[in-house]
Amino acid sequence: MTSLRVRIGILGMVLLAGSAAPTSPAVAATASSPTVEEQRLDRAVPREILERSGFDAVPLRFTRALGTARSYAEARKVVVGQGSALWKRAVDRAQGRGPAGGDLSRDDDRPLYWARLGMTREVRTWEPSFKLSDEQRAALLGELERTSRGQTAVRYPGGDRLKRVLVTGFDPFTLDRDIRISNPSGASALALDGTVIETAEGPARVETVVFPVRWQDFTDQTVERALRPYVKKVDLFTTVSQGRVGRFDVERTNGAWRGGFPDNDDVGVTGMVPVADPASQPQWTTTTLPYKAIVDAATGRFPVYDNTSVTEIPAGGTLPVVRADGPTAGSTARAGGGGNYLSNEIAYRVTLLRDRLGLHDVLPGGHVHTPVLEFGAGNTDPATGAVTDPGFVQNRLDIIAQVRTILVVAVEKAT
């Protein structure tokens, strides 16, 4: 989330693991049309963002490399290699390594988003010289999504010298409202990935991954698949997303309900969060982050709140009720403190994973909402506004810095 007009694709996401081609026989399959999300690439703003960051060459180079593949195995090698390289390039740019590639500020998460869509659209619409089954194409898309989101690049050193911290972010969203949008949670992920933060309890290594804003990916268990191997190994985790204007929130309670707000493919889904073993699925999960310490600490420019509100249907009731102090016994979830969109859902899924692994009482983890990333004064019209401005950049830098400080406090107070 250029003048190339590259074709791209996303994830119809079968998310197949393993390095071998699927075992079913390859049959001729017709390439798909670009998704709603990918179609936005042809607008002026995404092209400008890619050009001003130097990322406009990424999809073009990928298209050329993919065109040389003469088998599924060769195509997979291209996808894995260039997906991984895209993530590394985005992290390096955000952290000041290598050329900036243009005048767009290094802290910007949008080049990664739009370049990835350029690559996925190519895979989705590609017509290779060999037979490629639908299953194989979906597997390539899954590999590209995982590698370009840092989900295969999490590395913690051995031993006990460093604390291990896991952080997640999101792509930009509500792009039909303002296609210029950046997501400070994704920007924070790029700025923090692989860094070591110093705390009073010693150094802590931060590893990050980014997730799409698409209901189907979450239905397909992409969160659990990506994070399960690491949740068992880390000392602290926090999922992060963009929330309310002018404030951070540590969300106390997460609800098992999808509210239907449209995602980046303009799809809305309403109903219970679909998880494995739904018979044992709770209506609510809770944070185990040291929320009081985070709220009380001087972490940065924006105030931080312990958000305890939820929306529930009380036991025996039929209508939703807002509760300022959390859910009541036996109630049914309609919104967690973080709402009922994908930010609430990732918090619910990862804290449920924590609990199902028996780690509720020993692993600090939960969700932090950042402030909305706002453009500077005089640049608020999506139709005529610039893609960046000094106020916009400073707001994003301040949010990133405060996320880092919140992590310092969380590590210090949780150990």
LOKE-567188 format. One record per residue (C-alpha): residue in one letter; residue number from 1; x, y, z. Coordinates in nm, 2 decimals, always signed. Last residue first. Example, Ala and Ser with C-alpha at 12.3 -4.5 7.8 and 13.67 -1.06 7.14 Angstrom:
<robas>
 aa   i      x      y      z
  S   2  +1.37  -0.11  +0.71
  A   1  +1.23  -0.45  +0.78
</robas>
This chain:
<robas>
 aa   i      x      y      z
  T 415  +0.98  -0.76  +3.42
  A 414  +0.66  -0.59  +3.30
  K 413  +0.76  -0.25  +3.42
  E 412  +1.08  -0.21  +3.24
  V 411  +0.97  -0.38  +2.92
  A 410  +0.65  -0.17  +2.90
  V 409  +0.83  +0.15  +2.97
  V 408  +1.08  +0.09  +2.69
  L 407  +0.80  -0.01  +2.46
  I 406  +0.61  +0.31  +2.54
  T 405  +0.93  +0.50  +2.45
  R 404  +0.95  +0.33  +2.11
  V 403  +0.58  +0.40  +2.04
  Q 402  +0.65  +0.77  +2.14
  A 401  +0.93  +0.81  +1.89
  I 400  +0.72  +0.66  +1.61
  I 399  +0.43  +0.90  +1.70
  D 398  +0.66  +1.20  +1.70
  L 397  +0.81  +1.10  +1.37
  R 396  +0.47  +1.07  +1.22
  N 395  +0.35  +1.41  +1.34
  Q 394  +0.67  +1.57  +1.22
  V 393  +0.63  +1.42  +0.87
  F 392  +0.27  +1.55  +0.85
  G 391  +0.36  +1.89  +0.98
  P 390  +0.64  +1.92  +0.72
  D 389  +0.42  +1.83  +0.43
  T 388  +0.34  +1.51  +0.23
  V 387  +0.12  +1.39  -0.05
  A 386  +0.01  +1.74  -0.13
  G 385  -0.36  +1.83  -0.11
  T 384  -0.60  +1.89  -0.39
  A 383  -0.85  +1.61  -0.37
  P 382  -0.77  +1.49  -0.02
  D 381  -0.82  +1.84  +0.12
  T 380  -0.63  +1.86  +0.46
  N 379  -0.31  +2.04  +0.36
  G 378  -0.37  +2.39  +0.51
  A 377  -0.26  +2.28  +0.85
  G 376  -0.03  +1.98  +0.84
  F 375  -0.16  +1.63  +0.76
  E 374  -0.28  +1.41  +1.04
  L 373  -0.16  +1.07  +1.16
  V 372  -0.45  +0.94  +1.38
  P 371  -0.31  +0.89  +1.73
  T 370  -0.16  +0.54  +1.81
  H 369  -0.36  +0.25  +1.94
  V 368  -0.18  +0.00  +2.16
  H 367  -0.28  -0.36  +2.19
  G 366  -0.19  -0.64  +2.43
  G 365  +0.09  -0.85  +2.57
  P 364  +0.29  -0.93  +2.88
  L 363  +0.36  -1.30  +2.89
  V 362  +0.36  -1.49  +3.23
  D 361  +0.00  -1.50  +3.35
  H 360  -0.17  -1.54  +3.01
  L 359  +0.09  -1.78  +2.88
  G 358  -0.10  -2.11  +2.86
  L 357  -0.07  -2.14  +2.48
  R 356  -0.44  -2.08  +2.45
  D 355  -0.40  -1.76  +2.65
  R 354  -0.13  -1.62  +2.42
  L 353  -0.33  -1.72  +2.11
  L 352  -0.63  -1.54  +2.25
  T 351  -0.41  -1.23  +2.31
  V 350  -0.29  -1.26  +1.95
  R 349  -0.64  -1.30  +1.80
  Y 348  -0.82  -1.04  +2.01
  A 347  -0.55  -0.78  +1.94
  I 346  -0.56  -0.86  +1.57
  E 345  -0.94  -0.83  +1.58
  N 344  -0.95  -0.50  +1.76
  S 343  -0.72  -0.35  +1.50
  L 342  -0.92  -0.53  +1.23
  Y 341  -1.25  -0.35  +1.31
  N 340  -1.48  -0.39  +1.61
  G 339  -1.37  -0.10  +1.84
  G 338  -1.04  -0.06  +2.02
  G 337  -1.20  -0.09  +2.36
  G 336  -1.37  -0.40  +2.24
  A 335  -1.69  -0.39  +2.04
  R 334  -2.01  -0.61  +2.01
  A 333  -1.91  -0.87  +2.26
  T 332  -2.17  -1.09  +2.44
  S 331  -2.21  -1.06  +2.81
  G 330  -2.18  -1.34  +3.06
  A 329  -2.03  -1.13  +3.34
  T 328  -2.01  -0.76  +3.26
  P 327  -1.77  -0.61  +3.01
  G 326  -1.54  -0.31  +3.08
  D 325  -1.55  +0.01  +3.28
  A 324  -1.72  +0.25  +3.04
  R 323  -1.98  +0.00  +2.93
  V 322  -2.17  +0.08  +2.61
  V 321  -2.48  -0.12  +2.57
  P 320  -2.59  -0.33  +2.27
  L 319  -2.95  -0.46  +2.27
  T 318  -3.09  -0.81  +2.33
  G 317  -3.04  -0.87  +2.70
  G 316  -3.02  -1.19  +2.90
  A 315  -2.65  -1.15  +2.97
  P 314  -2.56  -0.80  +2.86
  I 313  -2.51  -0.72  +2.49
  E 312  -2.17  -0.55  +2.49
  T 311  -1.98  -0.24  +2.38
  V 310  -1.65  -0.18  +2.55
  S 309  -1.48  +0.09  +2.75
  T 308  -1.16  +0.04  +2.95
  N 307  -0.92  +0.26  +2.76
  D 306  -0.61  +0.33  +2.98
  Y 305  -0.51  +0.66  +2.81
  V 304  -0.19  +0.80  +2.67
  P 303  -0.15  +1.18  +2.61
  F 302  +0.05  +1.27  +2.30
  R 301  +0.39  +1.45  +2.31
  G 300  +0.60  +1.18  +2.45
  T 299  +0.63  +0.89  +2.70
  A 298  +0.60  +1.07  +3.03
  A 297  +0.49  +0.76  +3.23
  D 296  +0.15  +0.73  +3.41
  V 295  -0.03  +0.57  +3.11
  I 294  +0.25  +0.32  +3.05
  A 293  +0.28  +0.23  +3.42
  K 292  -0.10  +0.18  +3.44
  Y 291  -0.11  -0.03  +3.13
  P 290  +0.16  -0.29  +3.23
  L 289  +0.06  -0.51  +2.93
  T 288  -0.15  -0.81  +3.01
  T 287  -0.43  -0.70  +2.79
  T 286  -0.77  -0.88  +2.81
  T 285  -0.97  -1.12  +2.60
  W 284  -1.34  -1.12  +2.55
  Q 283  -1.63  -1.33  +2.41
  P 282  -1.43  -1.65  +2.47
  Q 281  -1.39  -1.92  +2.20
  S 280  -1.40  -2.27  +2.34
  A 279  -1.66  -2.40  +2.08
  P 278  -1.49  -2.19  +1.82
  D 277  -1.20  -2.43  +1.80
  A 276  -0.99  -2.24  +1.54
  V 275  -1.10  -1.88  +1.51
  P 274  -1.36  -1.68  +1.32
  V 273  -1.43  -1.34  +1.48
  M 272  -1.81  -1.35  +1.53
  G 271  -2.02  -1.16  +1.29
  T 270  -2.01  -0.87  +1.03
  V 269  -1.78  -0.85  +0.73
  G 268  -1.73  -0.55  +0.50
  V 267  -1.54  -0.58  +0.17
  D 266  -1.41  -0.26  +0.00
  D 265  -1.08  -0.44  -0.09
  N 264  -0.90  -0.22  +0.17
  D 263  -1.15  -0.31  +0.43
  P 262  -1.51  -0.20  +0.47
  F 261  -1.65  -0.16  +0.83
  G 260  -1.84  -0.48  +0.91
  G 259  -1.84  -0.48  +1.30
  R 258  -1.65  -0.80  +1.36
  W 257  -1.70  -0.93  +1.71
  A 256  -1.49  -1.13  +1.95
  G 255  -1.40  -0.83  +2.17
  N 254  -1.07  -0.70  +2.31
  T 253  -1.03  -0.55  +2.65
  R 252  -0.78  -0.30  +2.81
  E 251  -0.68  -0.11  +2.50
  V 250  -0.38  +0.10  +2.57
  D 249  -0.48  +0.42  +2.40
  F 248  -0.26  +0.70  +2.24
  R 247  -0.41  +1.04  +2.18
  G 246  -0.46  +1.33  +1.94
  V 245  -0.72  +1.18  +1.70
  R 244  -0.82  +0.82  +1.77
  G 243  -0.68  +0.49  +1.65
  Q 242  -0.39  +0.38  +1.42
  S 241  -0.27  +0.03  +1.49
  V 240  -0.02  -0.15  +1.72
  T 239  +0.00  -0.52  +1.84
  T 238  +0.22  -0.55  +2.14
  F 237  +0.44  -0.83  +2.25
  L 236  +0.66  -0.90  +2.55
  D 235  +0.92  -1.15  +2.66
  V 234  +0.92  -1.35  +2.33
  K 233  +0.96  -1.72  +2.26
  K 232  +0.61  -1.87  +2.27
  V 231  +0.47  -1.57  +2.08
  Y 230  +0.73  -1.63  +1.81
  P 229  +0.62  -1.95  +1.64
  R 228  +0.25  -1.85  +1.67
  L 227  +0.30  -1.51  +1.50
  A 226  +0.27  -1.57  +1.13
  R 225  +0.02  -1.86  +1.13
  E 224  -0.19  -1.70  +1.40
  V 223  -0.21  -1.37  +1.21
  T 222  -0.27  -1.53  +0.87
  Q 221  -0.56  -1.73  +1.01
  D 220  -0.75  -1.74  +0.68
  T 219  -1.03  -1.53  +0.83
  F 218  -0.76  -1.27  +0.90
  D 217  -0.66  -1.26  +0.54
  Q 216  -1.02  -1.24  +0.44
  W 215  -1.09  -0.93  +0.65
  R 214  -0.83  -0.72  +0.47
  V 213  -0.62  -0.45  +0.62
  P 212  -0.29  -0.62  +0.56
  F 211  -0.04  -0.71  +0.83
  V 210  +0.31  -0.58  +0.92
  V 209  +0.58  -0.76  +1.11
  T 208  +0.83  -0.64  +1.37
  E 207  +1.13  -0.75  +1.58
  V 206  +1.25  -0.55  +1.87
  R 205  +1.56  -0.66  +2.07
  A 204  +1.56  -0.54  +2.43
  P 203  +1.87  -0.42  +2.62
  G 202  +1.87  -0.42  +3.00
  E 201  +1.61  -0.40  +3.27
  A 200  +1.65  -0.02  +3.29
  T 199  +1.58  -0.02  +2.92
  E 198  +1.79  +0.03  +2.61
  I 197  +1.62  -0.04  +2.28
  V 196  +1.78  -0.27  +2.02
  T 195  +1.66  -0.24  +1.66
  G 194  +1.57  -0.53  +1.43
  D 193  +1.25  -0.37  +1.32
  L 192  +1.18  -0.04  +1.50
  A 191  +1.16  +0.22  +1.22
  L 190  +0.97  -0.02  +0.98
  A 189  +0.72  -0.12  +1.25
  S 188  +0.67  +0.24  +1.35
  A 187  +0.59  +0.33  +0.99
  G 186  +0.33  +0.05  +0.98
  S 185  +0.17  +0.17  +1.30
  P 184  +0.19  +0.53  +1.18
  N 183  -0.03  +0.44  +0.88
  S 182  +0.00  +0.67  +0.58
  I 181  -0.30  +0.82  +0.39
  R 180  -0.26  +0.99  +0.05
  I 179  -0.55  +0.80  -0.09
  D 178  -0.79  +0.99  +0.13
  R 177  -1.15  +0.86  +0.18
  D 176  -1.10  +0.59  -0.07
  L 175  -0.78  +0.50  +0.10
  T 174  -0.95  +0.42  +0.43
  F 173  -0.64  +0.21  +0.51
  P 172  -0.26  +0.23  +0.53
  D 171  -0.10  -0.11  +0.60
  F 170  -0.08  -0.23  +0.96
  G 169  +0.17  -0.28  +1.24
  T 168  +0.30  -0.56  +1.47
  V 167  +0.55  -0.56  +1.75
  L 166  +0.74  -0.85  +1.91
  V 165  +0.99  -0.79  +2.20
  R 164  +1.27  -1.02  +2.30
  K 163  +1.48  -0.92  +2.61
  L 162  +1.85  -0.95  +2.54
  R 161  +2.12  -1.12  +2.74
  D 160  +1.92  -1.44  +2.79
  G 159  +2.07  -1.65  +2.52
  G 158  +2.00  -1.68  +2.15
  P 157  +1.96  -1.39  +1.92
  Y 156  +1.61  -1.31  +1.79
  R 155  +1.53  -1.32  +1.42
  V 154  +1.19  -1.23  +1.26
  A 153  +1.25  -1.22  +0.88
  T 152  +0.97  -1.46  +0.76
  Q 151  +0.68  -1.23  +0.86
  G 150  +0.87  -0.92  +0.75
  R 149  +0.57  -0.80  +0.54
  S 148  +0.74  -0.85  +0.20
  T 147  +0.82  -1.22  +0.28
  R 146  +0.48  -1.31  +0.40
  E 145  +0.28  -1.14  +0.12
  L 144  +0.51  -1.27  -0.15
  E 143  +0.50  -1.62  -0.03
  G 142  +0.12  -1.61  -0.01
  L 141  +0.09  -1.47  -0.36
  L 140  +0.32  -1.75  -0.49
  A 139  +0.10  -2.00  -0.31
  A 138  -0.21  -1.85  -0.47
  R 137  -0.05  -1.88  -0.81
  Q 136  +0.03  -2.25  -0.74
  E 135  -0.32  -2.33  -0.63
  D 134  -0.47  -2.16  -0.94
  S 133  -0.24  -2.38  -1.15
  L 132  +0.05  -2.25  -1.35
  K 131  +0.13  -2.41  -1.69
  F 130  +0.44  -2.27  -1.85
  S 129  +0.50  -1.96  -2.06
  P 128  +0.37  -1.74  -1.78
  E 127  +0.05  -1.53  -1.78
  W 126  +0.08  -1.29  -1.49
  T 125  -0.23  -1.12  -1.36
  R 124  -0.21  -1.22  -1.00
  V 123  +0.17  -1.23  -0.98
  E 122  +0.19  -0.88  -1.14
  R 121  -0.08  -0.75  -0.91
  T 120  +0.12  -0.87  -0.61
  M 119  +0.43  -0.69  -0.72
  G 118  +0.27  -0.35  -0.77
  L 117  +0.08  -0.40  -0.45
  R 116  +0.41  -0.45  -0.27
  A 115  +0.54  -0.13  -0.42
  W 114  +0.23  +0.06  -0.29
  Y 113  +0.27  -0.06  +0.07
  L 112  +0.64  -0.03  +0.09
  P 111  +0.64  +0.32  -0.05
  R 110  +0.37  +0.42  +0.20
  D 109  +0.56  +0.36  +0.52
  D 108  +0.72  +0.71  +0.53
  D 107  +1.00  +0.75  +0.79
  R 106  +1.26  +0.81  +0.52
  S 105  +1.10  +1.14  +0.41
  L 104  +1.01  +1.16  +0.04
  D 103  +1.28  +1.35  -0.15
  G 102  +1.40  +1.06  -0.36
  G 101  +1.59  +0.73  -0.35
  A 100  +1.68  +0.76  +0.02
  P  99  +2.02  +0.61  -0.05
  G  98  +2.15  +0.34  +0.19
  R  97  +2.07  +0.30  +0.56
  G  96  +1.87  +0.56  +0.74
  Q  95  +1.64  +0.34  +0.95
  A  94  +1.33  +0.39  +0.73
  R  93  +1.53  +0.32  +0.42
  D  92  +1.68  +0.01  +0.56
  V  91  +1.34  -0.12  +0.68
  A  90  +1.19  -0.05  +0.33
  R  89  +1.49  -0.22  +0.15
  K  88  +1.47  -0.52  +0.38
  W  87  +1.10  -0.57  +0.32
  L  86  +1.15  -0.53  -0.06
  A  85  +1.44  -0.77  -0.05
  S  84  +1.24  -1.04  +0.12
  G  83  +0.97  -1.01  -0.15
  Q  82  +1.24  -1.01  -0.42
  G  81  +1.39  -1.33  -0.30
  V  80  +1.07  -1.51  -0.22
  V  79  +0.90  -1.42  -0.54
  V  78  +1.20  -1.49  -0.77
  K  77  +1.26  -1.83  -0.61
  R  76  +0.89  -1.91  -0.63
  A  75  +0.90  -1.83  -1.00
  E  74  +1.19  -2.07  -1.06
  A  73  +1.01  -2.35  -0.88
  Y  72  +0.69  -2.28  -1.07
  S  71  +0.88  -2.32  -1.40
  R  70  +1.03  -2.11  -1.68
  A  69  +1.09  -1.79  -1.48
  T  68  +1.24  -1.51  -1.69
  G  67  +0.92  -1.30  -1.68
  L  66  +0.93  -1.30  -1.30
  A  65  +1.26  -1.11  -1.31
  R  64  +1.13  -0.85  -1.55
  T  63  +0.81  -0.80  -1.34
  F  62  +1.01  -0.78  -1.02
  R  61  +1.24  -0.51  -1.17
  L  60  +0.93  -0.31  -1.27
  P  59  +0.77  -0.36  -0.93
  V  58  +1.08  -0.22  -0.75
  A  57  +1.16  +0.06  -0.99
  D  56  +0.89  +0.29  -0.86
  F  55  +1.04  +0.25  -0.51
  G  54  +1.27  +0.54  -0.56
  S  53  +1.10  +0.73  -0.29
  R  52  +0.96  +1.02  -0.49
  E  51  +0.86  +0.80  -0.78
  L  50  +0.67  +0.55  -0.56
  I  49  +0.48  +0.83  -0.37
  E  48  +0.40  +1.00  -0.70
  R  47  +0.26  +0.69  -0.86
  P  46  +0.05  +0.62  -0.55
  V  45  -0.09  +0.98  -0.57
  A  44  -0.16  +0.98  -0.95
  R  43  -0.40  +0.69  -0.96
  D  42  -0.31  +0.36  -1.13
  L  41  -0.22  +0.19  -0.81
  R  40  -0.58  +0.22  -0.69
  Q  39  -0.66  -0.10  -0.89
  E  38  -0.45  -0.31  -0.65
  E  37  -0.69  -0.26  -0.36
  V  36  -0.99  -0.33  -0.57
  T  35  -0.82  -0.65  -0.69
  P  34  -0.65  -0.69  -1.02
  S  33  -0.81  -0.94  -1.26
  S  32  -0.72  -1.30  -1.23
  A  31  -0.49  -1.50  -1.47
  T  30  -0.65  -1.81  -1.63
  A  29  -0.53  -2.14  -1.52
  A  28  -0.37  -2.42  -1.72
  V  27  -0.31  -2.73  -1.50
  A  26  -0.03  -2.81  -1.27
  P  25  -0.07  -3.15  -1.10
  S  24  -0.15  -3.14  -0.73
  T  23  +0.17  -3.17  -0.52
  P  22  +0.20  -2.80  -0.45
  A  21  +0.56  -2.68  -0.53
  A  20  +0.81  -2.74  -0.26
  S  19  +0.94  -2.48  -0.02
  G  18  +0.70  -2.51  +0.26
  A  17  +0.40  -2.31  +0.38
  L  16  +0.08  -2.25  +0.18
  L  15  -0.08  -1.92  +0.26
  V  14  -0.40  -1.99  +0.07
  M  13  -0.44  -1.63  +0.04
  G  12  -0.64  -1.48  -0.23
  L  11  -0.36  -1.26  -0.15
  I  10  -0.27  -0.96  -0.33
  G   9  -0.18  -0.87  -0.69
  I   8  +0.00  -0.64  -0.93
  R   7  +0.04  -0.51  -1.28
  V   6  +0.29  -0.24  -1.34
  R   5  +0.17  +0.09  -1.47
  L   4  +0.54  +0.20  -1.47
  S   3  +0.49  +0.58  -1.46
  T   2  +0.49  +0.58  -1.11
  M   1  +0.00  +0.00  +0.00
</robas>
